[in-house]
Amino acid sequence: MIKNKKPTMVVVSPIIRRDMQSSFQMFKKIKIIHLYKQASYEDMEKNDFNENTLQYFNFFDLLIKIKKTNPDIIQGSEVFWFPFSLIECCATYLMSRLLKKPLILPAYEIVFPEKKYGYILGKLVKLINKIYCNQAKVIFYVSNKAKINYVNSGVNKNKFIKNLWGLWGVDTKEFIPDIKNKKLTDQKPRILFVGNLVYRKGIVYLLESFLQIKKEEKNAKLYIVGKGKMEADIKKFAYENNLIKDIVLFGVVKNQNIPKMYHKATISVLPSITMNRTAEQLGMVNIQSLACGIPIVTTDCGAITEFIHHNYNGLVVPEKNSLALADACLNLIKNPKLRRRLSVNGRKYVVTNFDNKKNIQQTENIILDMLAKFL
Protein backbone atom coordinates (compact mmCIF):
# COMPACT_ATOMS: atom_id res chain seq x y z
CA MET A 1 0.00 0.00 0.00
CA ILE A 2 1.36 3.43 -0.97
CA LYS A 3 2.15 5.69 1.96
CA ASN A 4 -0.53 8.30 2.69
CA LYS A 5 -2.85 6.64 0.19
CA LYS A 6 -6.28 6.15 1.67
CA PRO A 7 -7.21 2.47 1.21
CA THR A 8 -10.41 1.67 -0.67
CA MET A 9 -12.98 -0.74 0.70
CA VAL A 10 -15.77 -1.95 -1.56
CA VAL A 11 -18.92 -2.88 0.35
CA VAL A 12 -21.47 -5.12 -1.37
CA SER A 13 -25.09 -5.04 -0.16
CA PRO A 14 -28.17 -6.74 -1.63
CA ILE A 15 -30.27 -3.90 -0.14
CA ILE A 16 -29.20 -0.38 0.77
CA ARG A 17 -30.52 1.53 3.79
CA ARG A 18 -30.07 5.18 4.67
CA ASP A 19 -28.83 4.59 8.21
CA MET A 20 -26.01 2.40 6.86
CA GLN A 21 -25.27 4.69 3.92
CA SER A 22 -25.14 7.83 6.06
CA SER A 23 -22.75 6.06 8.44
CA PHE A 24 -20.36 5.33 5.57
CA GLN A 25 -19.92 9.08 5.17
CA MET A 26 -18.23 9.06 8.60
CA PHE A 27 -15.32 6.91 7.43
CA LYS A 28 -12.29 9.23 7.30
CA LYS A 29 -9.29 6.91 6.97
CA ILE A 30 -10.83 4.50 4.46
CA LYS A 31 -12.58 5.30 1.19
CA ILE A 32 -15.91 3.44 0.98
CA ILE A 33 -17.45 2.42 -2.35
CA HIS A 34 -20.88 0.93 -1.78
CA LEU A 35 -22.29 -1.42 -4.42
CA TYR A 36 -25.98 -2.21 -3.95
CA LYS A 37 -28.68 -4.08 -5.83
CA GLN A 38 -31.90 -2.62 -4.42
CA ALA A 39 -33.07 0.39 -2.42
CA SER A 40 -36.37 -1.16 -1.39
CA TYR A 41 -36.66 0.32 2.12
CA GLU A 42 -37.81 3.61 0.53
CA ASP A 43 -35.83 5.61 3.10
CA MET A 44 -33.16 6.96 0.75
CA GLU A 45 -33.17 10.53 -0.54
CA LYS A 46 -31.52 11.67 -3.77
CA ASN A 47 -28.74 13.38 -1.85
CA ASP A 48 -27.94 10.08 -0.08
CA PHE A 49 -26.56 8.74 -3.35
CA ASN A 50 -23.17 9.87 -4.65
CA GLU A 51 -20.41 8.84 -7.04
CA ASN A 52 -19.28 6.16 -4.58
CA THR A 53 -22.74 4.58 -4.32
CA LEU A 54 -23.31 2.40 -7.38
CA GLN A 55 -26.06 -0.01 -8.32
CA TYR A 56 -25.32 -3.41 -9.85
CA PHE A 57 -27.83 -5.48 -11.80
CA ASN A 58 -26.54 -9.05 -11.96
CA PHE A 59 -23.66 -11.32 -11.01
CA PHE A 60 -21.37 -10.39 -13.90
CA ASP A 61 -22.09 -6.69 -13.54
CA LEU A 62 -21.14 -6.98 -9.88
CA LEU A 63 -17.85 -8.72 -10.73
CA ILE A 64 -16.96 -5.97 -13.20
CA LYS A 65 -17.79 -3.18 -10.77
CA ILE A 66 -15.84 -4.74 -7.92
CA LYS A 67 -12.79 -4.99 -10.17
CA LYS A 68 -13.18 -1.38 -11.37
CA THR A 69 -13.09 -0.10 -7.79
CA ASN A 70 -9.56 -1.52 -7.46
CA PRO A 71 -10.24 -2.30 -3.79
CA ASP A 72 -7.77 -2.86 -1.00
CA ILE A 73 -10.46 -4.59 1.06
CA ILE A 74 -13.71 -6.32 0.10
CA GLN A 75 -16.70 -6.57 2.40
CA GLY A 76 -19.10 -9.35 1.51
CA SER A 77 -22.62 -10.23 2.54
CA GLU A 78 -23.96 -12.97 4.83
CA VAL A 79 -24.55 -16.52 3.56
CA PHE A 80 -27.27 -17.02 6.19
CA TRP A 81 -29.40 -14.57 4.19
CA PHE A 82 -29.68 -17.34 1.60
CA PRO A 83 -30.83 -17.27 -1.18
CA PHE A 84 -31.08 -13.46 -1.37
CA SER A 85 -27.36 -12.93 -0.76
CA LEU A 86 -26.01 -15.82 -2.84
CA ILE A 87 -24.90 -13.64 -5.77
CA GLU A 88 -23.12 -11.24 -3.44
CA CYS A 89 -21.38 -13.99 -1.50
CA CYS A 90 -20.18 -15.78 -4.64
CA ALA A 91 -18.95 -12.55 -6.23
CA THR A 92 -17.06 -11.27 -3.19
CA TYR A 93 -15.53 -14.70 -2.51
CA LEU A 94 -14.37 -15.00 -6.12
CA MET A 95 -12.98 -11.47 -6.37
CA SER A 96 -11.20 -11.75 -3.03
CA ARG A 97 -9.35 -14.77 -4.37
CA LEU A 98 -8.73 -13.42 -7.88
CA LEU A 99 -7.57 -9.97 -6.74
CA LYS A 100 -5.80 -11.40 -3.67
CA LYS A 101 -7.53 -8.87 -1.42
CA PRO A 102 -8.69 -9.48 2.16
CA LEU A 103 -12.35 -10.26 2.68
CA ILE A 104 -14.23 -9.09 5.77
CA LEU A 105 -17.72 -10.21 6.72
CA PRO A 106 -20.55 -9.18 9.02
CA ALA A 107 -22.33 -11.75 11.20
CA TYR A 108 -25.89 -10.94 12.23
CA GLU A 109 -27.96 -14.12 11.93
CA ILE A 110 -28.87 -15.86 15.19
CA VAL A 111 -31.23 -18.60 13.94
CA PHE A 112 -29.48 -21.93 13.31
CA PRO A 113 -29.53 -22.96 9.61
CA GLU A 114 -31.22 -26.31 10.29
CA LYS A 115 -34.10 -24.45 11.91
CA LYS A 116 -34.22 -21.71 9.33
CA TYR A 117 -34.00 -23.83 6.20
CA GLY A 118 -34.76 -27.37 7.31
CA TYR A 119 -32.25 -30.12 8.04
CA ILE A 120 -30.94 -30.94 4.53
CA LEU A 121 -30.82 -27.41 3.09
CA GLY A 122 -29.56 -26.13 6.44
CA LYS A 123 -26.58 -28.48 6.29
CA LEU A 124 -25.80 -27.25 2.76
CA VAL A 125 -26.01 -23.59 3.81
CA LYS A 126 -23.68 -24.32 6.76
CA LEU A 127 -21.15 -25.90 4.39
CA ILE A 128 -21.29 -22.93 2.00
CA ASN A 129 -20.93 -20.56 4.95
CA LYS A 130 -17.90 -22.44 6.28
CA ILE A 131 -16.15 -22.28 2.88
CA TYR A 132 -17.03 -18.60 2.51
CA CYS A 133 -15.88 -17.68 6.02
CA ASN A 134 -12.60 -19.55 5.55
CA GLN A 135 -11.72 -16.91 2.96
CA ALA A 136 -12.46 -14.06 5.40
CA LYS A 137 -9.69 -12.40 7.37
CA VAL A 138 -12.07 -10.91 9.91
CA ILE A 139 -15.70 -11.57 10.82
CA PHE A 140 -17.43 -8.82 12.78
CA TYR A 141 -20.21 -10.24 14.93
CA VAL A 142 -22.97 -8.03 16.31
CA SER A 143 -24.31 -10.27 19.09
CA ASN A 144 -23.04 -13.23 21.08
CA LYS A 145 -25.85 -15.33 19.63
CA ALA A 146 -24.60 -14.56 16.12
CA LYS A 147 -21.10 -15.74 17.01
CA ILE A 148 -22.48 -18.95 18.52
CA ASN A 149 -24.42 -19.58 15.30
CA TYR A 150 -21.31 -19.16 13.15
CA VAL A 151 -19.02 -21.21 15.38
CA ASN A 152 -21.68 -23.91 15.42
CA SER A 153 -21.38 -23.92 11.62
CA GLY A 154 -17.71 -24.81 11.83
CA VAL A 155 -16.21 -21.34 11.41
CA ASN A 156 -12.86 -20.74 13.12
CA LYS A 157 -13.61 -18.80 16.32
CA ASN A 158 -10.30 -16.93 16.06
CA LYS A 159 -11.61 -14.93 13.09
CA PHE A 160 -14.24 -13.10 15.16
CA ILE A 161 -14.20 -9.56 16.53
CA LYS A 162 -17.22 -8.14 18.33
CA ASN A 163 -18.24 -4.98 16.50
CA LEU A 164 -21.47 -3.30 15.42
CA TRP A 165 -20.46 -3.67 11.78
CA GLY A 166 -23.13 -2.21 9.49
CA LEU A 167 -25.25 -1.44 12.55
CA TRP A 168 -22.78 0.99 14.06
CA GLY A 169 -25.54 2.73 15.94
CA VAL A 170 -27.10 6.11 15.41
CA ASP A 171 -25.96 9.62 14.77
CA THR A 172 -26.32 10.94 18.32
CA LYS A 173 -26.44 14.48 16.96
CA GLU A 174 -29.36 13.62 14.71
CA PHE A 175 -31.24 11.29 17.07
CA ILE A 176 -31.51 13.58 20.09
CA PRO A 177 -34.07 14.28 22.82
CA ASP A 178 -36.55 17.02 22.01
CA ILE A 179 -35.36 19.58 24.55
CA LYS A 180 -37.70 22.30 23.33
CA ASN A 181 -40.80 20.16 23.74
CA LYS A 182 -39.81 17.55 26.27
CA LYS A 183 -42.85 17.97 28.54
CA LEU A 184 -45.19 15.09 27.64
CA THR A 185 -48.81 15.42 28.72
CA ASP A 186 -50.08 12.50 30.76
CA GLN A 187 -53.60 13.24 29.48
CA LYS A 188 -52.71 12.15 25.93
CA PRO A 189 -50.21 9.31 26.11
CA ARG A 190 -48.81 8.38 22.70
CA ILE A 191 -47.46 4.90 22.03
CA LEU A 192 -45.20 4.62 18.98
CA PHE A 193 -44.37 1.58 16.87
CA VAL A 194 -41.74 1.84 14.11
CA GLY A 195 -41.02 -1.09 11.81
CA ASN A 196 -42.30 -3.41 9.13
CA LEU A 197 -45.98 -4.20 9.50
CA VAL A 198 -45.52 -7.95 9.55
CA TYR A 199 -46.52 -10.67 11.98
CA ARG A 200 -42.99 -11.26 13.35
CA LYS A 201 -42.93 -7.69 14.69
CA GLY A 202 -45.70 -8.63 17.11
CA ILE A 203 -48.38 -6.43 15.55
CA VAL A 204 -51.20 -8.74 16.69
CA TYR A 205 -50.07 -8.53 20.31
CA LEU A 206 -49.51 -4.79 20.07
CA LEU A 207 -53.11 -4.26 18.95
CA GLU A 208 -54.48 -6.57 21.64
CA SER A 209 -52.46 -4.76 24.29
CA PHE A 210 -53.74 -1.41 23.05
CA LEU A 211 -57.29 -2.54 23.77
CA GLN A 212 -56.24 -3.21 27.36
CA ILE A 213 -54.47 0.14 27.60
CA LYS A 214 -57.55 2.01 26.37
CA LYS A 215 -59.58 0.61 29.28
CA GLU A 216 -57.43 2.61 31.69
CA GLU A 217 -56.13 5.40 29.47
CA LYS A 218 -59.07 6.66 27.44
CA ASN A 219 -56.99 9.29 25.63
CA ALA A 220 -54.18 6.97 24.58
CA LYS A 221 -53.10 7.02 20.94
CA LEU A 222 -51.19 4.39 18.98
CA TYR A 223 -48.93 5.79 16.27
CA ILE A 224 -47.70 3.25 13.71
CA VAL A 225 -44.84 4.02 11.30
CA GLY A 226 -44.03 1.60 8.51
CA LYS A 227 -45.58 -0.50 5.79
CA GLY A 228 -46.24 -4.19 5.26
CA LYS A 229 -48.70 -7.00 4.72
CA MET A 230 -50.59 -6.33 7.95
CA GLU A 231 -51.60 -2.76 7.13
CA ALA A 232 -55.09 -3.88 6.07
CA ASP A 233 -55.43 -5.98 9.24
CA ILE A 234 -54.57 -2.96 11.38
CA LYS A 235 -57.17 -0.82 9.64
CA LYS A 236 -59.74 -3.57 10.04
CA PHE A 237 -58.93 -3.91 13.75
CA ALA A 238 -59.24 -0.16 14.25
CA TYR A 239 -62.62 -0.10 12.48
CA GLU A 240 -64.08 -3.12 14.30
CA ASN A 241 -63.03 -1.75 17.69
CA ASN A 242 -64.06 1.85 17.03
CA LEU A 243 -60.43 3.01 17.24
CA ILE A 244 -60.05 4.70 13.87
CA LYS A 245 -59.16 8.02 15.51
CA ASP A 246 -56.89 6.40 18.08
CA ILE A 247 -54.75 4.18 15.82
CA VAL A 248 -52.90 6.42 13.39
CA LEU A 249 -50.91 4.94 10.49
CA PHE A 250 -48.18 7.20 9.12
CA GLY A 251 -46.90 4.84 6.43
CA VAL A 252 -43.22 4.98 5.50
CA VAL A 253 -41.31 7.84 7.11
CA LYS A 254 -37.88 8.74 5.75
CA ASN A 255 -35.06 7.82 8.10
CA GLN A 256 -33.98 11.45 8.45
CA ASN A 257 -37.49 12.30 9.73
CA ILE A 258 -37.75 9.42 12.19
CA PRO A 259 -36.47 11.49 15.17
CA LYS A 260 -39.52 13.76 14.77
CA MET A 261 -41.76 10.71 15.17
CA TYR A 262 -40.03 9.70 18.38
CA HIS A 263 -40.47 13.23 19.66
CA LYS A 264 -44.23 12.80 19.28
CA ALA A 265 -44.22 9.74 21.55
CA THR A 266 -44.58 9.15 25.26
CA ILE A 267 -43.15 5.64 24.88
CA SER A 268 -42.20 3.37 22.00
CA VAL A 269 -42.85 -0.34 21.65
CA LEU A 270 -41.13 -3.18 19.78
CA PRO A 271 -43.02 -6.42 20.59
CA SER A 272 -41.11 -8.73 18.21
CA ILE A 273 -41.68 -12.49 18.32
CA THR A 274 -39.48 -15.45 17.39
CA MET A 275 -40.44 -17.27 14.21
CA ASN A 276 -39.12 -20.51 12.70
CA ARG A 277 -36.83 -18.61 10.32
CA THR A 278 -36.33 -15.24 12.00
CA ALA A 279 -35.66 -13.58 15.32
CA GLU A 280 -34.69 -10.01 16.18
CA GLN A 281 -30.94 -9.56 15.67
CA LEU A 282 -30.67 -6.28 17.56
CA GLY A 283 -33.79 -4.11 17.34
CA MET A 284 -32.33 -0.85 16.01
CA VAL A 285 -35.59 1.05 16.55
CA ASN A 286 -35.10 0.49 20.28
CA ILE A 287 -31.71 2.16 20.04
CA GLN A 288 -33.11 5.04 17.99
CA SER A 289 -35.86 5.60 20.53
CA LEU A 290 -33.44 5.63 23.47
CA ALA A 291 -31.19 8.07 21.60
CA CYS A 292 -34.19 10.40 21.41
CA GLY A 293 -34.84 10.00 25.13
CA ILE A 294 -38.04 8.00 24.65
CA PRO A 295 -38.38 4.99 26.99
CA ILE A 296 -39.17 1.63 25.42
CA VAL A 297 -41.11 -1.55 26.00
CA THR A 298 -39.81 -4.56 24.10
CA THR A 299 -39.76 -8.36 24.20
CA ASP A 300 -37.13 -10.99 24.99
CA CYS A 301 -36.95 -11.95 21.32
CA GLY A 302 -33.67 -12.97 19.69
CA ALA A 303 -30.69 -10.92 20.83
CA ILE A 304 -32.67 -7.91 22.09
CA THR A 305 -31.76 -8.58 25.72
CA GLU A 306 -28.06 -8.35 24.91
CA PHE A 307 -28.70 -4.64 24.36
CA ILE A 308 -31.83 -3.78 26.36
CA HIS A 309 -31.53 -4.46 30.08
CA HIS A 310 -34.82 -4.70 31.95
CA ASN A 311 -35.58 -1.81 34.27
CA TYR A 312 -32.33 -0.04 33.36
CA ASN A 313 -32.71 1.22 29.79
CA GLY A 314 -36.10 -0.29 28.99
CA LEU A 315 -38.81 -2.69 30.06
CA VAL A 316 -38.63 -6.23 28.67
CA VAL A 317 -41.67 -8.51 28.62
CA PRO A 318 -42.22 -12.09 27.38
CA GLU A 319 -43.06 -12.65 23.73
CA LYS A 320 -46.68 -13.09 22.63
CA ASN A 321 -48.02 -11.75 25.92
CA SER A 322 -50.46 -8.93 25.25
CA LEU A 323 -51.35 -8.50 28.92
CA ALA A 324 -47.71 -8.16 30.02
CA LEU A 325 -47.12 -5.72 27.15
CA ALA A 326 -50.11 -3.62 28.20
CA ASP A 327 -49.07 -3.66 31.86
CA ALA A 328 -45.56 -2.47 31.01
CA CYS A 329 -46.89 0.33 28.81
CA LEU A 330 -49.35 1.43 31.49
CA ASN A 331 -46.59 1.34 34.08
CA LEU A 332 -44.54 3.77 32.01
CA ILE A 333 -47.50 5.96 31.11
CA LYS A 334 -48.58 6.34 34.74
CA ASN A 335 -45.11 6.67 36.21
CA PRO A 336 -43.27 9.80 34.97
CA LYS A 337 -40.35 9.17 37.33
CA LEU A 338 -39.80 5.73 35.79
CA ARG A 339 -40.04 7.24 32.31
CA ARG A 340 -37.48 9.86 33.24
CA ARG A 341 -35.06 7.31 34.73
CA LEU A 342 -35.25 4.99 31.72
CA SER A 343 -34.96 7.97 29.39
CA VAL A 344 -31.78 9.27 31.05
CA ASN A 345 -30.23 5.80 31.30
CA GLY A 346 -31.22 4.99 27.73
CA ARG A 347 -29.69 8.14 26.24
CA LYS A 348 -26.50 7.61 28.25
CA TYR A 349 -26.32 3.97 27.13
CA VAL A 350 -26.65 4.89 23.45
CA VAL A 351 -24.07 7.69 23.62
CA THR A 352 -21.62 5.30 25.30
CA ASN A 353 -22.22 2.21 23.15
CA PHE A 354 -24.06 3.17 19.96
CA ASP A 355 -22.55 6.45 18.79
CA ASN A 356 -21.88 5.57 15.16
CA LYS A 357 -19.09 8.11 14.68
CA LYS A 358 -17.12 6.71 17.61
CA ASN A 359 -17.80 3.10 16.61
CA ILE A 360 -16.71 3.77 13.03
CA GLN A 361 -13.43 5.31 14.21
CA GLN A 362 -12.74 2.13 16.20
CA THR A 363 -13.72 -0.01 13.21
CA GLU A 364 -11.38 1.86 10.89
CA ASN A 365 -8.47 1.24 13.25
CA ILE A 366 -9.26 -2.49 13.37
CA ILE A 367 -9.43 -2.71 9.57
CA LEU A 368 -6.23 -0.72 9.02
CA ASP A 369 -4.39 -2.91 11.52
CA MET A 370 -5.69 -6.02 9.74
CA LEU A 371 -4.70 -4.57 6.35
CA ALA A 372 -1.17 -3.79 7.56
CA LYS A 373 -0.72 -7.39 8.71
CA PHE A 374 -2.14 -8.71 5.45
CA LEU A 375 0.33 -6.65 3.38
N, C-alpha and C positions, 0 to 999 in steps of 0.2 A: 504494500500500500504506500502511495506517495505521501511524503510528509506534508502535513497541513491540508491534505485533500480530505474533504468530508466524505466518508463512506456512504454508499447508496444501498438502501435496503428496499427490495421490492416486496410488497405485501399483497397477497392474493386472497380475495374474499368473494365467495359466491354471492353475498348480499352486502350492500353498503348501508351504514347507518350514520346519522349525523354526529351522534355522541362520539363514535369512534373516529370519524373523519376529522372532527374539530380537534380531537386530542392529538392527531398526527401533526397538526400545525405547531404543537408545542415541542416537537423534537428539534433540538438546536445543534447537536453534534453529529446527527445522522440525517441524511437526505432520504425522505420517504417517498416512494412512488407506489401508489395504491391502484392495483388492477382489480376491477370488480365486474361482475356479470349482471347483477340486477340492483335496482334501487327501489325495492318494493315496499319499504316501510313508509314511504310518502312523507318522510320528515326532512328531506334534503331541500335546500334552497339553491337557486342558481349560483349564488356566490360561494356555496360550499364546494363547488367543483372548480378545479384549476388545471393547469397544464400537467400536474403530477398525479392527477386522478383520471384514469383512463378505463374505458369499458372494453371488455373482450367479449367475443360472441360464440366462440367454440374452442375446442381443444387446441387445434393448430394455430388459431389466432392468438391464444394465450401463450403458447410456446414462443411464437415470434416476438410478442411484446415483452416477454420476460427477457429474452436475449437482447432486444434493443435497449433495455434499461441498463445493460452492462452492470449488473448488481455485484456488490461485495457480499451481500447477505440475502438469502431468500427466506421469506416467512410463508409457510404453507398453511393449509386448512386442517380440519380435524376429520380423520377417517370415520369416527363414530357419528358423523352427520351423514352417513351413507344412506341413500345413494347420491344425495344432493351435492356432496363435496368430492365425488369420485374424480371428476375431471381435474379439479384443482390439486388434489393430492397426487394424481399421476403426473401432472405437468410439473409441479414443484419438485417432486422426487427425481424425475428425469433430468430436469435442468440443473438441479443441484449436482448430480453426478457428471453430466456432460460439461458443465462450466467449472466443475470442481470448486463450488462455492458452498459455504456452510449453510445448513438448513436449520431454522428454528421453528418450533411448533407451539401452539397454545393447547392446553388441556382443560376443557370445561365439563365434558360429559361425566355424569355420575351414575347413570343406569348401566348395569352390566349388559354386554352385548347379547348374551343368551336370553336375557329377559326382554331386551328391546327388539330383537330380530327373530327370536326363536332359536332353538338349540343348534340346528345345522348351519343356518345362515350366520348366526352369532359366532360360531367357531371360525367361519370363513373371514368374517369382519375382523376378529381378533388376530388372525394370521396376517391379514393385510396390514393391520395397524402395527403389528410387531415389526414387519419388514420396513414399513414407512418410518417408524420411530427409530429404527436402527441407523437410518441415514442422518437423523437429526443430531446436532451438536448439543442443543439445549432444548428442553421442554419446560415451558412455563406453566405451572398448574395453579389454578385459581383457588380451589378448595381442597381440603384433605381427602374428601370423598372422590374427587376427580383423580388424584394421585393413586389412591387405592385401586380405582377402576383400571388405570393404565398398568400399574404393576401387576395386577391380577391377569392382565393380558400378555404378560411375559416381557414387558418393557424394562430395560435396565434402570433400576431406581437411582443410579448415580447420575443420570441425565437430567434430573428434575431440579428446578428452582422455583420456590413459591413466589409468585408475582401476579399482580392483577393485569396480566397481558391482555390487551384488547378491551378490558373492562377496568381501565386504570382508575376509574372513579368519576368524579364530577368536577367541573370548573367551579371551585368554591367562591369565585367572584361573580359567577353568573347565577348559580343556585344559592341564594342567600335568603335569610329571614326578611320578612317585610317589616322593616323597622317603622316606616311611616304609618302603617295600618296594622300594627300587631295586636291591637285589642280585639279579641274575638267575642262576639255577643253570645252568651249562653242561651238566649232566647231563640236563636236560629242556628243550631248546630249543623255544620255541613260536613258530610262524610264523602271523601274523594276516593275513587278507584281509577287507576291509570294502568292500561294494559290491553292486550288482545281480548276481544270479547269471545272467549272460547271456554269450553267446559273446564279444562285443566286449571284455569285461573280462579276457579271456585265461584263463578258467577251465581250459580244456583243457590249456594249457601249464603252468599252476600245478600241476595234478594230476600231469602227467608229470614235472615237476621234483621234486615231492615224493617220487616213487618213487626218483629218483636220490639225494635227500638221505637217505632212510631207509637206503640202503646204507652210508652212513658215519656217520650219526647215528641209531642204533637207537631212541633215546628221543624223537625229534622228534615234535611234535604240530602238526597244521594246524588252526587255528581259523578258521571261516568265518562271517562275520556278513552277513546279507542274505537276500533272497528273489529268486526268479526262475525262469525256465523250465528252467534247468539243475540245479535241486535234485535231481530224480530221477536225473539222470546222475551227479551227485556221489555219491549214495548207492549207485548201482550200481557205480561205480568202487571205492568203499571196500569193498564186499562182495566183488567179484571179486578184489581184491588183498589181502584179509585185513587191511584197515586201518580197520575199523569203529570200533575204540577210539582210533585215531590221528587220524582226520579227524572233527572235532566241528563240527556245524552248530548255530549259536545262533539262526538265524532273524532276524527283524527286532529290532533293539535300538534303543530310543528314543535320539534324539540326545543327550539330557542324560546318558545312561548310557554313551555311547560311550567317554569317557575311561577308564572302568573296564576296558573291553575292551583298550584299548591298554596299560594297566598290566599286563595278564596276559601280554603278548607280549615275546619277545626281539627280534624284528624284525617289520616289516610289509611286505607285498608288494602292488603294484598292477601286474600284467602286461598292461595294456591293449593292444589291437591296433587298427590302422586298418582300417576297413571302407569300403565304397563310399559310404555315406551318413553315417558318423559317425567322429569321432576325438576323443580326449580334449582337452577345452578348457582344463583346468587340472589336475585331479586333486586335489580338495580333501581326500580322505582322506590323501594324502601330507602335506599341510600339517597336518592334525589329528594325525597320527602324530608328526611332528617337534615339534609344540608339546608333546606329551607326553613328549618325549625318547626316542622309539623310532626307531631308524634304519630306513631304508627301502631296498627294492630295487624299482625300477620300470623301465619301458621308454621308448624314445624315440618314443612315440606322440604325435601331435598337437602340442600346445604344452607338453607336460610339461617339456621341457628348457629352456624359458624360465624355469622356476621351480626345477627340481631340477638341480643342477650336479654332475656325476659326481665322486665322490671328495671332495667338499666337504660337501654336506648330504645325500648319498644315493649309491647305486650305480645307474647306468643301464645297461641291457643292451638288445640288439636285440630287436625284436618277434618273436614266434613262435619263440623259441629256448629250448627247455626246458632244454637243457644249460647255456647261459650263465646262465639264471635260477637253476638249481640251484647252479652254481659261485659265483655272487655271494652267495647265501644261506649257503652253507657257509663262504665267506670271512668273513662277518660272525659266524656262529655260533662259529667257531673262533678268532676274533681279537677278544678283549674290548677291546683298545686301539683298534682300528678302530671298534668299536661306540661306544665312549666318545667318540672324536673326532667322528664323524658326529652323535652325539646332542647334544653341546655346540654344534657348529656349526649343527645343524638348529634347535635351540631358539632360539639367538641370531638366526638368519635369520628365523624366524617372528615373534619379538618386534619385530624391526626393520621388517619388511615386511608382515606379515599380522595385526597387532593390530587387530581390527575397531573398537575404540573410537577409536583414533588415526586410522584410515583414514576413519571416518565423520565425525569432526571436520573433516578436510581436505575431504571431499566436501561437507559443509554449507557451508563457506566458498565453494567453487566455485559451488554452486547459488545462494547468496545474492548473489554478485557478478554472476552471469548474470541473476538476477531484477531486480537494481537497474538493469542496463543495458537490460533489456527494458522496464521501466516508464519 
